[in-house]
């Protein structure tokens, strides 16, 4: 009987192991005390391979049968005990982690006890050694989430000499414009960079959004084009006025715009100039240019450390290295507060959590308004084999309010017509406020130093295009490690 039970148990174990080898490991890391997900925890499954949990504590690891996976996963996060969990216990489960009590007097070996001011000065001194701008190659996953909410939209109709451009038409325009729009872009790529240049090899990409919004706007554009063709003379020009300001636009250029766009798109593709590749490379370059150690970075708590107050809150461990935990707040008019995790031995900043304490930019002029209300995120840097640090993970969110409240007139004039030159006029008042959120996530799986010659030899492949998805499909990324999507992305679907 015992041997029968043994063989049954053994069979169940091997069946579970076979299932595990054949599918994706998906789980969530949770604080055992609060029952909340732990964001940005490291889930390591090989000596130099792993993933980072998302803002909800979720992660996934692709586990193809060809991969030589270990018996356990190792989970670590600042402020928590590092744990090893058998692989068979991870599949589609919640992983609870105990908080680790960190005492200010916890024993670390120091040559000399340093003040927080001395630590920050050593951080500054060691930046050229810890963060080196040499050519590198990185395999990474990049997600951008663009969210727009029209919090206010009013168009007050005043006058129109074109019968079809009436209040009913303007009301239909208002009804078509989406009040909430989401656009998600995901890319798996190899990113090459040197100080003055960058290249990108796209491996696979997806775009997730509602094409119905795009279609309704195309229909509106076509209707407006038809109205113009039927009512406006081709040799006319339009004078667009908003208050005191005016701008002339040739009608011919408007009517031919769709043709020009099509020709330009064909020419771009013939030259290999694909907008998607160019856009992804530009966004990555912009994010990398804003690292805290870069010149003129908004996150100036190191470059202009005298403008901030630093407090040493304790010690902990990160990637087996001891770290100082240092909080910073602005002394007077600076913009950011946050927490730094500084390596005790080489004084590299290994992690930064930051957020703005006030609006970064606020403009209100002649009916136009713009306000940067949110600028926050987390950046994690890892030490490479040569002892220098490069980006391991980035989560950054920007929030902006944009508004317009102005009168608007579109006047058709024609200098070839005898007598009164003004042919038609449309007058209205626009009052709108749009809130835009841009969220960026990058996870770097590995970094390799390369020569300048190797960089120059890289040929970008612009033929990889993004696959359109109308709802999130986890199978799309099967076989690839990614940053797990948050609940908003997982639940995104188009209402038909």
N, C-alpha and C positions, 0 to 999 in steps of 0.2 A: 504493500500500500504506500509506504514511504517512497519507494523508488518510482512508483507511478506518479505521485505528487511532484517528485523532483523533475521528472521528464515533462510533465505538464507545465510546471513553472519555467523550466528551461525553454520550452517551446514558446510560451508567452513572451519571455524575454527576447528571444531571437526575432519573433514576429514584430515586437515593438521596435527592436533595433533596425530591422529592415525598413519599417515604416518611417523611422526617424531619418535614415539615410536617404530616403526618397522624397522628402518634402522640406518645406521651409520651417525653420524654428521661429515661432512668433510668441512673444511674451511681454510681460510688463514688470518693471522693477518698482516696488512699493515700500514706503516707509512703514515698518511694522507698528509704530506707535500712532501715527496720524492716519494711516491707510491712504495716503496720497502718493501719487506717482513721483518718482525721483527723476528730475530732468537732468540730462547731460551726464549720466553715469556711464562709465566705460565698461563695455562687455567684451572681454578678451577671450578668444578661442584658439589663438596660436601665439607664439612668442612675439610676433610683430604684426598680428592681424586682429582686428576687432571692429566694433561699431559703437556708436554713441546713442543713448536713449534720447527720444525726442522730448518736447516740453511736457508731455503727459507721462513720461517714463516708459514708453513703448519702444520696442526694438524688434528687428527680425534679422535672421541670418540665413542666407541661402545655403542649402546643404546638399549639393549634388553628390551622387554616388561616387564620382571621381575624386572628390575632395577627401583628403586624409584628415578627418576630424578627430580631435582629442576626446577623452572620456568626460571632461568637465569644462564648464564655462566659469570664468573668474570675473566677478562683478565688484567694482570699486567706485566709490564716490567720496568726495571730501565730506567729512563729518559722519561717515558710516564705516562699519566694519567691512573689511574685504572678505568676500565669501567665495567658496568654490561649490558649484552645484553640478551633480551628475547630469550628463546630457539627456538621459532618459527621463529625468524629472522636470525638464524645462519645457517640453513641447506644449504650447497653448496653455500655459499656466501663469499664475501670478507668483512672482518671486519676492518674498519679504526680506528686507534688510534691516538689521538693528542699528539704530543711531549709536555713534561712538562718542562717549563723553571725552571732550578735549579740555584738559586743564591748562591754565596759563603757565603753570610751572612744570608741565610735562617735560621729561628728561630728553634733551637733545644735546649732542656734543658740539660745543662752540669753542673756537680758539679765543674768542672775545665776545662778551655780551655787547650787542650793538643797539643804539637807540633807533627809533623808527626813522629819524632824519638821516642817520648814517646808512641805513638800509636803502633808502630811496636814492641817496647819492651813489651808492654802489650799483644799484640798478642802472642808473644813467651811465656810469663809467663803463659798464660791461655790455651795453647795447651793441657797440660795433663788433664785439666778439661773439655774442649770443645770437644775433640776428644778422646774417651775412647775405648781401644781395648778389649771390652768384647764380649762374643759370641752373635751373632745376626743372625736373619733370615730376608731375604729380598726377596720380590717378584719383579722381574725385567724383562725387555726386553733388549736383547743384540743383536746388529747388527755389523758385521764386513764386511767391503768392501775391497777386495784385488784387486788392479789394476796393471797390468804389461804392460809396453810398451817397445818393443825392438826398441830402437832408432838407433841401428847399428848392423848389422850381416853380416860378411864376412867370408867365409871359402875358403882359397886358397889351391887348390889341388897341391901336389908336386909329390907324388910317391905312387904306390900300386902294390903289386905282386898278389893280388886277383882280378880277372877280374871284378867281380860284384861291388867291392868297388872302383869305378872310379869317375871321375869328374862329370859325369852325375848323379850318385847316390847321391853324396854330394850336388849337386845343388838341387836335389829333396828334400833332407833333409831340406835345407834352405827354400824352398818354402812351406813345410808343417808346419814349426814352426810358430805359430800365432804371428803377430806383436803386437796385442793388445788383452789382455785377462782380463776378469773381473770375479770375483768370490765373490758372496755375501752369507753370512750366517746369518740367523735370528733365535733367540732362545727366547722362553718365559720359564722362569724357576724360581725356588725357590733356592736361594743361601744362604748357611749356612757358617759362618766363625767364627773362633776364631784365636788368634794370630799365632798359630803354625799349623793350619790345616784348611781345607775347604771341603765342600761337595756341590753337585749340584743335584737337582731334575729337570730333563727336563720335561716340560709339552707339548711343541709342538715346532717343528723346521723346517726350510726350507733351502734349498741350491739352489741358482740360478746361473747357469753358462752354458756354451756351451759344451755339451757332444761331439760335433763333433771334437773339439780340442783333447779331451781325446781319442776318437776313432782313429784319425789319428796317434797319438803317439803310441797307442797300435799296430796298423798295422806296423808302422816303427820298433817297438821293435821286433815284430814277424818276420819281414823280416831279421833284423840283426841276430836274433837267428838262422834262417835257414841258412844264409850265413856262420855263424860260424860253425854250425854242418857239413856243406858240405865241408868246406875248412880247418878247423883247427882240429888237432889231440886232442882227449879228454885228453891225458896225457901231453899236452903242458902247458906252462904258458905264459902269456902275460907280456911283459915289457912295461909299459906306461911311456914315457919320455916326459918332457916338459922342454926344455933347459937343465940345468945341473941335474935336478931332475928326479928320476925314481921310479917306484913302480911296484912290481910283483903282478900279479893276476892269480890264477889258473883258467884255462878255465873251468874245471868241475864246479866250483862255479858259473860261469856265466850261463852255460847251465842249471843248476839246480835251478837257482834263482826263476823262475816262480813257480816251484813246491814247493819250500820252502815258498814262499809268500802265496800260497794257504793253505798249512798246518798251517802256523803261524796264518793266519786269522781265520781258523776253531778253533784252540786251544784258541785264544783270545776270541772268542764268547762263547766257552764252559765255560771259566773261568769268563765270564761276563766283560771282559776287552775290552770295545768298544771304538775305537779310537775317535769317535765324542764326546762322553761325556768327555773323558780325555782331549781332545783338548780344548773344551769350558771352562772347569774348569781351565786349565792351563792359558789360555788367560785372564780370569777374575782375577785370582790370580795375574798375572803379572801387570795388570792395577791397582788393589787395592794396590799393594805393592809400587806403584810409586806416591801415594798421596803426596802433598807438605809437610805434617807434618811427613812423614816417614823418617827414618834415611837413609842417603846417597842417597836421591832422587835427580834426575837431576834438578828439580825445587827447587833450593837452596836459593831462595830470602829471606826466613825466617831463615833457619838454618845458613846461612852465610850473614846476612843482611848488614854487614859492607862493603860488596863488591858491594852494589847497592845504587843508589840514589833514594830516595822516595820524592814524591811531593803530597801534599794534594790538590786535585782539587775541592772538594766541598762535598755536602751531598745529599743524596736521601733516598728513602724508598724501602725496599725489604721485601716481605712477612709481611707487616705492621710494620717492624722494621726499625729504622733509621740506615743508614750506612754511613761511611766515604768512599769517592771515592779517592783512592790513586794510582797514577801511579808510576811505577818503571822502571828504566833503569840501565844497568851495568855501573859501574864506570870505569873499565878497561877491563879485559879480560873475564868477565863472558858472559854467552850465551843468556840470556833471557831479554825481556822487556814485560810489560803488565800492567794490571789494577787489583787492589784488591778492593773488597767491604767488609768493615769491620763493624760488628755490633757495634753500638755506646755503648751499655750497657755491653756486655760480651766480646767484642773484638774477636769474632770468625770471621774468613774469611768465608763469605757466598757465594762468587763467585770469580773466578779467570779467567781472559782472558790473555792468554800468547802466545808468539811466539818467536822463536829463531832469533837472530840478525846476526848470522853467521853460517857456517857449524859446526856441533857439533863434527864430527869425519871425518878425511880425511886421507886415507891410499893409498899409491901408492908404490908397491913393486914387483919387478920381473915380471912385466906385469899384475899384478892384481891391481885393483883400487876399492875403496869403499868410499862413501861420504854420510853422513847424512845431507841432504840439508834442510829438513823441520821438525819441531817439534813444533806443535801449537795446541791450543785447548781452551776449556771452561769447567770448572768444577763448579757445583753448589751444595752447602751443605745446608741441611734443619735441623731445630731444632726438635728433637723428644720430646715426652711427658716428658721424664726425664731430659730435659734441655741440653742433649748432641747433637752433630751434626753428621750426616751421609750423605753419598753421595745421592743426589737427581737426578743429571743428569751429564753426561760426554759426551763430543764430543772431540775426539783427532785424529789428523792426523800426520802420519809420512811419510816422503818422502826420498827415498834412491836411489842413483846411484851406480850401480855395473858393473864393466867392466873386460874383459879378453882380453889380446892381447899377445898371446904366440904361439910358435911352439909346435906341438903335434905329437908324433910318437907312434904308437902301433906296437910292434914287437913280433911275435910269436917265442918262442924258445922251443926246446924239447931236453932234455938231454939223451933220449933213442935212438935218431937217430945218426947213425954213421956219422962222418965227420962234415959238417957244421951244427951247431945247429940252426942257424937262418932259419926259414922256410918261414915266410911271414912278410911283413912290409907295414904299411900305414903311410904316412907322410903328414901333412897339417899344415896350420897356421890359428889360430882362432882369430878373432877380433870382439868382441861384446860388446855392452853397453845396459844395461837394467835399466829402471827406474821403481821402485816399490813404490806404495802408499798403505799404510794401514790406513784405517779410522775406528775408533771405536765409537759406540754410545751406551750409557746405560741410561735407564730411570728406576728409582726405584719407584715403586708405594707405597710400605709401608715397614716399618722397625720395627722389634720387637726384644726386648732383650730376650734371652733364657738362660737357665742354661747350664753348661757344661755337665750335665747328659742328657739333651734333645738333645744336639748336638751329643753325643755319640750314642744315640738311633736311629738317622736318618739312614735309609737304602737307599742308592742310587739305582735308577731304571735305569739300562743301556739299557733297551729294547726300549726306545724311540729313534727312528732314524729320521734323517732329511729327509723330503720329497723333492724330486727333482722337480724343476720348470724350464721350458725352457723360461718362461717369467713371469713378475711380475703379481701376481693374488691377487688383494685386498680382494677378498672373502676368501682367505686362512685364514686370521686373523679375520674373522667376529666373533664377540662376545668377542674379546680381545682388550684391549688398547695397542697401540704400538707407537713407534716414526715413524711419517710419512716418507716414503722414499723420497729421492730427485728425481729430474727429470731424472738423469742418470739411476736410478733403475727402475722408473716407465716406462721408454721408452725402457728398455732392452728387446730385443727379438733376437732369433736366425735366421740368414739369411739362408734360405733353398735353 
